[in-house]
Amino acid sequence: MRVISFFDSENKEHWIEEIRKSDWNASTFLAKMLTDGTFFRNRR
């Protein structure tokens, strides 16, 4: 398995599209947070 850091990736849009293709229930929410730049907004 290869682990890829989204935030270090040069092709973030590609990975967002791959996340959207997932059948994981939270994939749409994750893709939206990554697209909007709100992934780290509510960190504690």
PQR file with spaces between the fields and no chain letter, atoms N, CA, C, O and H, PARSE charges and radii, in Angstrom:
ATOM       1  N    MET     1       0.844   -1.168    0.000 -0.4000 1.5000
ATOM       2  CA   MET     1       0.000    0.000    0.000 -0.0000 2.0000
ATOM       3  C    MET     1       0.890    1.232    0.000  0.5500 1.7000
ATOM       4  O    MET     1       1.939    1.262    0.645 -0.5500 1.4000
ATOM       5  N    ARG     2       0.458    2.235   -0.727 -0.4000 1.5000
ATOM       6  CA   ARG     2       1.179    3.499   -0.795 -0.0000 2.0000
ATOM       7  C    ARG     2       0.340    4.558   -0.102  0.5500 1.7000
ATOM       8  O    ARG     2      -0.828    4.741   -0.444 -0.5500 1.4000
ATOM       9  H    ARG     2      -0.394    2.211   -1.250  0.4000 1.0000
ATOM      10  N    VAL     3       0.913    5.250    0.856 -0.4000 1.5000
ATOM      11  CA   VAL     3       0.213    6.315    1.573 -0.0000 2.0000
ATOM      12  C    VAL     3       0.597    7.635    0.925  0.5500 1.7000
ATOM      13  O    VAL     3       1.777    7.928    0.731 -0.5500 1.4000
ATOM      14  H    VAL     3       1.862    5.100    1.133  0.4000 1.0000
ATOM      15  N    ILE     4      -0.421    8.428    0.593 -0.4000 1.5000
ATOM      16  CA   ILE     4      -0.206    9.713   -0.070 -0.0000 2.0000
ATOM      17  C    ILE     4      -0.741   10.813    0.823  0.5500 1.7000
ATOM      18  O    ILE     4      -1.869   10.728    1.309 -0.5500 1.4000
ATOM      19  H    ILE     4      -1.379    8.190    0.751  0.4000 1.0000
ATOM      20  N    SER     5       0.050   11.835    1.040 -0.4000 1.5000
ATOM      21  CA   SER     5      -0.410   12.988    1.811 -0.0000 2.0000
ATOM      22  C    SER     5      -1.153   13.935    0.874  0.5500 1.7000
ATOM      23  O    SER     5      -0.558   14.502   -0.041 -0.5500 1.4000
ATOM      24  H    SER     5       0.967   11.904    0.645  0.4000 1.0000
ATOM      25  N    PHE     6      -2.436   14.102    1.101 -0.4000 1.5000
ATOM      26  CA   PHE     6      -3.231   14.999    0.263 -0.0000 2.0000
ATOM      27  C    PHE     6      -2.648   16.404    0.282  0.5500 1.7000
ATOM      28  O    PHE     6      -2.518   17.033   -0.768 -0.5500 1.4000
ATOM      29  H    PHE     6      -2.920   13.641    1.845  0.4000 1.0000
ATOM      30  N    PHE     7      -2.297   16.899    1.452 -0.4000 1.5000
ATOM      31  CA   PHE     7      -1.860   18.283    1.599 -0.0000 2.0000
ATOM      32  C    PHE     7      -0.486   18.541    0.989  0.5500 1.7000
ATOM      33  O    PHE     7      -0.146   19.689    0.704 -0.5500 1.4000
ATOM      34  H    PHE     7      -2.403   16.388    2.305  0.4000 1.0000
ATOM      35  N    ASP     8       0.306   17.491    0.784 -0.4000 1.5000
ATOM      36  CA   ASP     8       1.606   17.626    0.121 -0.0000 2.0000
ATOM      37  C    ASP     8       1.517   17.317   -1.371  0.5500 1.7000
ATOM      38  O    ASP     8       2.490   17.509   -2.099 -0.5500 1.4000
ATOM      39  H    ASP     8       0.030   16.558    1.016  0.4000 1.0000
ATOM      40  N    SER     9       0.380   16.849   -1.824 -0.4000 1.5000
ATOM      41  CA   SER     9       0.204   16.453   -3.215 -0.0000 2.0000
ATOM      42  C    SER     9       0.163   17.667   -4.139  0.5500 1.7000
ATOM      43  O    SER     9      -0.355   18.725   -3.780 -0.5500 1.4000
ATOM      44  H    SER     9      -0.411   16.693   -1.232  0.4000 1.0000
ATOM      45  N    GLU    10       0.718   17.490   -5.329 -0.4000 1.5000
ATOM      46  CA   GLU    10       0.657   18.551   -6.343 -0.0000 2.0000
ATOM      47  C    GLU    10      -0.633   18.481   -7.152  0.5500 1.7000
ATOM      48  O    GLU    10      -0.940   19.406   -7.903 -0.5500 1.4000
ATOM      49  H    GLU    10       1.138   16.631   -5.621  0.4000 1.0000
ATOM      50  N    ASN    11      -1.395   17.393   -7.008 -0.4000 1.5000
ATOM      51  CA   ASN    11      -2.597   17.183   -7.810 -0.0000 2.0000
ATOM      52  C    ASN    11      -3.807   16.962   -6.902  0.5500 1.7000
ATOM      53  O    ASN    11      -4.449   15.913   -6.957 -0.5500 1.4000
ATOM      54  H    ASN    11      -1.146   16.641   -6.397  0.4000 1.0000
ATOM      55  N    LYS    12      -4.108   17.938   -6.083 -0.4000 1.5000
ATOM      56  CA   LYS    12      -5.190   17.812   -5.108 -0.0000 2.0000
ATOM      57  C    LYS    12      -6.547   17.574   -5.766  0.5500 1.7000
ATOM      58  O    LYS    12      -7.354   16.805   -5.244 -0.5500 1.4000
ATOM      59  H    LYS    12      -3.587   18.790   -6.038  0.4000 1.0000
ATOM      60  N    GLU    13      -6.808   18.210   -6.886 -0.4000 1.5000
ATOM      61  CA   GLU    13      -8.110   18.034   -7.556 -0.0000 2.0000
ATOM      62  C    GLU    13      -8.328   16.583   -7.967  0.5500 1.7000
ATOM      63  O    GLU    13      -9.444   16.072   -7.870 -0.5500 1.4000
ATOM      64  H    GLU    13      -6.152   18.835   -7.310  0.4000 1.0000
ATOM      65  N    HIS    14      -7.293   15.931   -8.416 -0.4000 1.5000
ATOM      66  CA   HIS    14      -7.394   14.512   -8.775 -0.0000 2.0000
ATOM      67  C    HIS    14      -7.832   13.688   -7.564  0.5500 1.7000
ATOM      68  O    HIS    14      -8.723   12.845   -7.667 -0.5500 1.4000
ATOM      69  H    HIS    14      -6.387   16.346   -8.495  0.4000 1.0000
ATOM      70  N    TRP    15      -7.198   13.939   -6.418 -0.4000 1.5000
ATOM      71  CA   TRP    15      -7.514   13.153   -5.230 -0.0000 2.0000
ATOM      72  C    TRP    15      -8.899   13.472   -4.687  0.5500 1.7000
ATOM      73  O    TRP    15      -9.563   12.595   -4.134 -0.5500 1.4000
ATOM      74  H    TRP    15      -6.474   14.624   -6.335  0.4000 1.0000
ATOM      75  N    ILE    16      -9.340   14.706   -4.834 -0.4000 1.5000
ATOM      76  CA   ILE    16     -10.716   15.044   -4.438 -0.0000 2.0000
ATOM      77  C    ILE    16     -11.707   14.272   -5.297  0.5500 1.7000
ATOM      78  O    ILE    16     -12.706   13.768   -4.785 -0.5500 1.4000
ATOM      79  H    ILE    16      -8.801   15.419   -5.283  0.4000 1.0000
ATOM      80  N    GLU    17     -11.445   14.174   -6.590 -0.4000 1.5000
ATOM      81  CA   GLU    17     -12.320   13.401   -7.485 -0.0000 2.0000
ATOM      82  C    GLU    17     -12.309   11.924   -7.111  0.5500 1.7000
ATOM      83  O    GLU    17     -13.351   11.269   -7.160 -0.5500 1.4000
ATOM      84  H    GLU    17     -10.633   14.583   -7.007  0.4000 1.0000
ATOM      85  N    GLU    18     -11.164   11.396   -6.744 -0.4000 1.5000
ATOM      86  CA   GLU    18     -11.084    9.994   -6.318 -0.0000 2.0000
ATOM      87  C    GLU    18     -11.883    9.782   -5.023  0.5500 1.7000
ATOM      88  O    GLU    18     -12.565    8.767   -4.881 -0.5500 1.4000
ATOM      89  H    GLU    18     -10.318   11.928   -6.704  0.4000 1.0000
ATOM      90  N    ILE    19     -11.804   10.710   -4.101 -0.4000 1.5000
ATOM      91  CA   ILE    19     -12.582   10.622   -2.856 -0.0000 2.0000
ATOM      92  C    ILE    19     -14.064   10.635   -3.171  0.5500 1.7000
ATOM      93  O    ILE    19     -14.827    9.872   -2.578 -0.5500 1.4000
ATOM      94  H    ILE    19     -11.250   11.534   -4.217  0.4000 1.0000
ATOM      95  N    ARG    20     -14.487   11.488   -4.096 -0.4000 1.5000
ATOM      96  CA   ARG    20     -15.908   11.566   -4.479 -0.0000 2.0000
ATOM      97  C    ARG    20     -16.420   10.250   -5.067  0.5500 1.7000
ATOM      98  O    ARG    20     -17.607    9.948   -4.942 -0.5500 1.4000
ATOM      99  H    ARG    20     -13.867   12.107   -4.578  0.4000 1.0000
ATOM     100  N    LYS    21     -15.564    9.474   -5.696 -0.4000 1.5000
ATOM     101  CA   LYS    21     -15.957    8.199   -6.299 -0.0000 2.0000
ATOM     102  C    LYS    21     -16.198    7.103   -5.256  0.5500 1.7000
ATOM     103  O    LYS    21     -16.800    6.073   -5.559 -0.5500 1.4000
ATOM     104  H    LYS    21     -14.600    9.719   -5.797  0.4000 1.0000
ATOM     105  N    SER    22     -15.731    7.327   -4.048 -0.4000 1.5000
ATOM     106  CA   SER    22     -15.811    6.319   -2.996 -0.0000 2.0000
ATOM     107  C    SER    22     -17.255    6.030   -2.602  0.5500 1.7000
ATOM     108  O    SER    22     -18.126    6.895   -2.700 -0.5500 1.4000
ATOM     109  H    SER    22     -15.242    8.164   -3.802  0.4000 1.0000
ATOM     110  N    ASP    23     -17.494    4.793   -2.154 -0.4000 1.5000
ATOM     111  CA   ASP    23     -18.819    4.447   -1.647 -0.0000 2.0000
ATOM     112  C    ASP    23     -18.915    4.659   -0.134  0.5500 1.7000
ATOM     113  O    ASP    23     -19.916    4.300    0.486 -0.5500 1.4000
ATOM     114  H    ASP    23     -16.787    4.090   -2.075  0.4000 1.0000
ATOM     115  N    TRP    24     -17.886    5.234    0.442 -0.4000 1.5000
ATOM     116  CA   TRP    24     -17.863    5.572    1.855 -0.0000 2.0000
ATOM     117  C    TRP    24     -18.857    6.707    2.088  0.5500 1.7000
ATOM     118  O    TRP    24     -18.845    7.690    1.347 -0.5500 1.4000
ATOM     119  H    TRP    24     -17.074    5.526   -0.062  0.4000 1.0000
ATOM     120  N    ASN    25     -19.703    6.596    3.087 -0.4000 1.5000
ATOM     121  CA   ASN    25     -20.762    7.573    3.329 -0.0000 2.0000
ATOM     122  C    ASN    25     -20.254    8.999    3.549  0.5500 1.7000
ATOM     123  O    ASN    25     -20.924    9.957    3.164 -0.5500 1.4000
ATOM     124  H    ASN    25     -19.713    5.798    3.689  0.4000 1.0000
ATOM     125  N    ALA    26     -19.106    9.145    4.149 -0.4000 1.5000
ATOM     126  CA   ALA    26     -18.594   10.479    4.466 -0.0000 2.0000
ATOM     127  C    ALA    26     -17.721   11.064    3.354  0.5500 1.7000
ATOM     128  O    ALA    26     -17.173   12.155    3.517 -0.5500 1.4000
ATOM     129  H    ALA    26     -18.562    8.366    4.461  0.4000 1.0000
ATOM     130  N    SER    27     -17.584   10.368    2.239 -0.4000 1.5000
ATOM     131  CA   SER    27     -16.687   10.853    1.182 -0.0000 2.0000
ATOM     132  C    SER    27     -17.136   12.192    0.601  0.5500 1.7000
ATOM     133  O    SER    27     -16.296   13.038    0.295 -0.5500 1.4000
ATOM     134  H    SER    27     -18.029    9.482    2.107  0.4000 1.0000
ATOM     135  N    THR    28     -18.423   12.394    0.446 -0.4000 1.5000
ATOM     136  CA   THR    28     -18.919   13.664   -0.087 -0.0000 2.0000
ATOM     137  C    THR    28     -18.595   14.805    0.869  0.5500 1.7000
ATOM     138  O    THR    28     -18.184   15.886    0.447 -0.5500 1.4000
ATOM     139  H    THR    28     -19.104   11.706    0.695  0.4000 1.0000
ATOM     140  N    PHE    29     -18.784   14.551    2.168 -0.4000 1.5000
ATOM     141  CA   PHE    29     -18.484   15.557    3.181 -0.0000 2.0000
ATOM     142  C    PHE    29     -16.988   15.875    3.201  0.5500 1.7000
ATOM     143  O    PHE    29     -16.604   17.043    3.258 -0.5500 1.4000
ATOM     144  H    PHE    29     -19.118   13.673    2.511  0.4000 1.0000
ATOM     145  N    LEU    30     -16.147   14.849    3.155 -0.4000 1.5000
ATOM     146  CA   LEU    30     -14.705   15.058    3.145 -0.0000 2.0000
ATOM     147  C    LEU    30     -14.280   15.835    1.908  0.5500 1.7000
ATOM     148  O    LEU    30     -13.488   16.771    2.013 -0.5500 1.4000
ATOM     149  H    LEU    30     -16.459   13.900    3.109  0.4000 1.0000
ATOM     150  N    ALA    31     -14.788   15.467    0.746 -0.4000 1.5000
ATOM     151  CA   ALA    31     -14.443   16.174   -0.493 -0.0000 2.0000
ATOM     152  C    ALA    31     -14.841   17.639   -0.414  0.5500 1.7000
ATOM     153  O    ALA    31     -14.104   18.506   -0.885 -0.5500 1.4000
ATOM     154  H    ALA    31     -15.431   14.706    0.660  0.4000 1.0000
ATOM     155  N    LYS    32     -15.996   17.926    0.174 -0.4000 1.5000
ATOM     156  CA   LYS    32     -16.445   19.318    0.319 -0.0000 2.0000
ATOM     157  C    LYS    32     -15.515   20.097    1.242  0.5500 1.7000
ATOM     158  O    LYS    32     -15.155   21.235    0.940 -0.5500 1.4000
ATOM     159  H    LYS    32     -16.595   17.222    0.556  0.4000 1.0000
ATOM     160  N    MET    33     -15.127   19.502    2.354 -0.4000 1.5000
ATOM     161  CA   MET    33     -14.217   20.189    3.282 -0.0000 2.0000
ATOM     162  C    MET    33     -12.861   20.454    2.631  0.5500 1.7000
ATOM     163  O    MET    33     -12.276   21.518    2.835 -0.5500 1.4000
ATOM     164  H    MET    33     -15.420   18.578    2.600  0.4000 1.0000
ATOM     165  N    LEU    34     -12.362   19.507    1.860 -0.4000 1.5000
ATOM     166  CA   LEU    34     -11.081   19.689    1.191 -0.0000 2.0000
ATOM     167  C    LEU    34     -11.184   20.759    0.105  0.5500 1.7000
ATOM     168  O    LEU    34     -10.268   21.564   -0.064 -0.5500 1.4000
ATOM     169  H    LEU    34     -12.837   18.643    1.695  0.4000 1.0000
ATOM     170  N    THR    35     -12.281   20.770   -0.619 -0.4000 1.5000
ATOM     171  CA   THR    35     -12.488   21.764   -1.670 -0.0000 2.0000
ATOM     172  C    THR    35     -12.660   23.163   -1.095  0.5500 1.7000
ATOM     173  O    THR    35     -12.113   24.130   -1.625 -0.5500 1.4000
ATOM     174  H    THR    35     -13.025   20.117   -0.482  0.4000 1.0000
ATOM     175  N    ASP    36     -13.419   23.268   -0.012 -0.4000 1.5000
ATOM     176  CA   ASP    36     -13.699   24.573    0.613 -0.0000 2.0000
ATOM     177  C    ASP    36     -12.561   25.074    1.487  0.5500 1.7000
ATOM     178  O    ASP    36     -12.548   26.241    1.879 -0.5500 1.4000
ATOM     179  H    ASP    36     -13.864   22.482    0.419  0.4000 1.0000
ATOM     180  N    GLY    37     -11.603   24.201    1.797 -0.4000 1.5000
ATOM     181  CA   GLY    37     -10.503   24.589    2.668 -0.0000 2.0000
ATOM     182  C    GLY    37     -10.891   24.647    4.138  0.5500 1.7000
ATOM     183  O    GLY    37     -10.260   25.354    4.924 -0.5500 1.4000
ATOM     184  H    GLY    37     -11.613   23.253    1.479  0.4000 1.0000
ATOM     185  N    THR    38     -11.938   23.899    4.511 -0.4000 1.5000
ATOM     186  CA   THR    38     -12.416   23.932    5.890 -0.0000 2.0000
ATOM     187  C    THR    38     -12.040   22.680    6.682  0.5500 1.7000
ATOM     188  O    THR    38     -12.551   22.481    7.784 -0.5500 1.4000
ATOM     189  H    THR    38     -12.450   23.325    3.873  0.4000 1.0000
ATOM     190  N    PHE    39     -11.180   21.855    6.160 -0.4000 1.5000
ATOM     191  CA   PHE    39     -10.819   20.603    6.819 -0.0000 2.0000
ATOM     192  C    PHE    39     -10.279   20.833    8.235  0.5500 1.7000
ATOM     193  O    PHE    39     -10.605   20.076    9.150 -0.5500 1.4000
ATOM     194  H    PHE    39     -10.764   22.017    5.265  0.4000 1.0000
ATOM     195  N    PHE    40      -9.468   21.857    8.420 -0.4000 1.5000
ATOM     196  CA   PHE    40      -8.855   22.131    9.732 -0.0000 2.0000
ATOM     197  C    PHE    40      -9.614   23.167   10.560  0.5500 1.7000
ATOM     198  O    PHE    40      -9.163   23.519   11.650 -0.5500 1.4000
ATOM     199  H    PHE    40      -9.202   22.472    7.677  0.4000 1.0000
ATOM     200  N    ARG    41     -10.713   23.645   10.090 -0.4000 1.5000
ATOM     201  CA   ARG    41     -11.412   24.764   10.738 -0.0000 2.0000
ATOM     202  C    ARG    41     -11.789   24.482   12.190  0.5500 1.7000
ATOM     203  O    ARG    41     -11.565   25.341   13.044 -0.5500 1.4000
ATOM     204  H    ARG    41     -11.078   23.359    9.204  0.4000 1.0000
ATOM     205  N    ASN    42     -12.345   23.328   12.502 -0.4000 1.5000
ATOM     206  CA   ASN    42     -12.861   23.042   13.834 -0.0000 2.0000
ATOM     207  C    ASN    42     -11.951   22.125   14.645  0.5500 1.7000
ATOM     208  O    ASN    42     -12.435   21.346   15.466 -0.5500 1.4000
ATOM     209  H    ASN    42     -12.527   22.630   11.808  0.4000 1.0000
ATOM     210  N    ARG    43     -10.683   22.206   14.431 -0.4000 1.5000
ATOM     211  CA   ARG    43      -9.742   21.370   15.202 -0.0000 2.0000
ATOM     212  C    ARG    43      -9.691   21.838   16.639  0.5500 1.7000
ATOM     213  O    ARG    43      -9.771   23.033   16.926 -0.5500 1.4000
ATOM     214  H    ARG    43     -10.290   22.839   13.764  0.4000 1.0000
ATOM     215  N    ARG    44      -9.560   20.890   17.524 -0.4000 1.5000
ATOM     216  CA   ARG    44      -9.471   21.210   18.964 -0.0000 2.0000
ATOM     217  C    ARG    44      -8.084   21.010   19.458  0.5500 1.7000
ATOM     218  O    ARG    44      -7.812   21.227   20.639 -0.5500 1.4000
ATOM     219  H    ARG    44      -9.496   19.919   17.290  0.4000 1.0000
